[in-house]
Amino acid sequence: MLARGTRVTIIVGGLPKKEKDRKFFLKLLDRGAKIYYNKRVHVKLIIVNRRSHQEVLLMTANLTRTGLYRNHEAGILISSDRNFYNKAEKFIIEILKSPATRPLGRRRR
């Protein structure tokens, strides 16, 4: 579970192909993250909205276990620039409005 009052929104441009990556996505969903898919998205941008502050993570890594923990990647965490967060959030909202964007979630049984 994410910390109370924390919202995490992730948009991916590719669906996980490996079983370990699918499990990683499911773990994020189970912990309360909102994950969306849009095949036209290539940017790796995660916004985190906490009660006390907001953070933006912009990185080269794909959102896979290999991309996050094994490959040599780079990223920047911006946590004290409210203006940058607002621009990143606006960018995410525009992608979420796109008809090509679909939410990911567990299938109902």
N, C-alpha and C positions, 0 to 999 in steps of 0.2 A: 504494500500500500504506500502511496506517496504521502508525504507529510500533510497533515490536515491543512487545508487552505491553499494547497499547491495544485496548479493546473499545468499539465504538460501537453502540448500539441505538437505532433510530428506529422510531416507530410513526406511520403516517399515516392520515388519515381519507378520503383521496381518492387515486385513482390518477392519475398524470400524463397529461394529455390532449395536450399539445404535444410534438412530437418532441424539441425541445431539452431538455425536462424529463425525458422518458424516458431520454435519453442521460445526463443528470445523475444519475439514479437508478442507471443501470447503472455509471457511474463509481464511485459510492459503494460499490456491491456488489462491484465488481472490486477495490476497495481494502480490502475486508474488513468493511465495515459490515453489520450485520444489520438488514434493513428488513422491517417487518410492516405489514399493512393491516387496518384495522377501520373500517368505515363509520360507526360510532358515536363515533369519536374526533374531537374538535375541538381538543383542547389541542395546542400546539406545544412539545413537551418532548423534549429530547435529553439522554441521559446518556452521559458518557464516563468510562470506567474505565481509568486508566493505572496502571502499577506504583507510581508515586510519589504519585499523588493522584487524586481524583475531581472531576468537574465536572458541573454541571447547567446547561443552557441552556434558559431559558423565554422564549418570544418570541411576537410577534403574527404574524410572517411565515409564510406557507405555505412548504413545502419545495420551492420551484420556483426556477428561476434568476431569474424576475421578482420573486418574493417576497423572495428573499435579496439581490439586487443592484440592483434597479431601484425598487421601491416604497419609500415612506417608512414604515418599521416600527420597532418598539421591541423590545428584549429585555434580559434580564439574565443575566449569567454568574455563577454562584455556584460558587466553587472552594475555599473554605476552611471550609465548614460541613458536616462529616461527617454530622451529624444530618439536615440537609435532604436531602443525597444519599441517605441510607438511606430516608427517606420517599418520595422520588421513585422510587427503585429498587423499593420495595415497590408503589407505584402502577403502575409499568410491568409488574411481574411479574403483578399481578392482571389487567391488560389482556391480557397474553400467554396467561393461562390461559383466557380467554374463548373459547368455541367459534366466535365471530364473527371471531376474529383469524386471519389467514392470512399465512404468510411470503411475501415477494416474492423472486424470484431469477431467474436466467437459465434459459430453457427448454433442456432437453437436446436436442441434435440427433442 
